[in-house]
Amino acid sequence: MYWHFLKCWWSEDVPFEQCVATNFDWYFPEHARRHTPEEVRGWFGSARLGITHFDESPSGISAMGRKAPPRARGA
């Protein structure tokens, strides 16, 4: 039901205004876009970042990366 009918998030540990803003963004995002996993991986590759975390769920994609350390001279 959560993913397909009514998505409403709430946490007692988060201020009321932030909970409302989170729900508002889910239903009325001004610049909402969906991207494919291939697109996201491509952005990391273009930026020369190694992916350290990649998760795809019904809510979207979560990814983190790390820039490779610079090469030593003469290596």
N, C-alpha and C positions, 0 to 999 in steps of 0.2 A: 504494500500500500504506500509506503514512504516514497519509493522511487517513481511510482506511476500515477499517484492520485493527489496526495497532499504532502508536501514537503514543508515541515515546520520545525525549526530548530530552537531549542531553549536550553539554557544552563543556569543554574542558581549561582554559579561562580562568575558569571559575566554580567556586567551592568545591563539593565533593562534596555537602554537605548541601543547598545551594541547587538543585542538579540534581535530587536526589531529591525535594525539596519541590515543584519545578515539575511533575515527572511525577505525583506524588501528587495535586496539585490538578487535573490534567487528568482523572484517573480517579475521584476521590472528592471532588468539590467539595461542601461543605455547603450553600452558597447559590447554586448555579449556575442561571443564567437565560439564555435567548436572547432577543434583541430584534430587531425588524425595523429596516432602515435608516430607515424613516419615523418610527418611535418615537424613535430616536436624534436624527434631525434635528429632531423636534418638541421634544425637551428643550433643544436649543441655541436654538431659536426662543423658547421660553418663558423662557429665561434671558437673552434678548437678546444672544446671542453669535453672531458671524459664524463660520462654519466655515472654518478655514484648511487642514485636512487631513481627508480622509474616505476610508477604504479598507475594503472588504468582502472577506473571504477565507473559506475554509472554517473557519478557526479562530475567526472572529468579526469584529467591527467595531472599527476603530481610528479615533478621531476627535479632533481638537483644534480649539479655537476661541479667539477673541479678542473681548474686550469692546470695543465702539466707544468711541473717546475722547469725553469729555464735550463737548457743544456750547458754543461761546463765547457769552457773554451778548450779547443783541441780534442774534444771528445768525438 
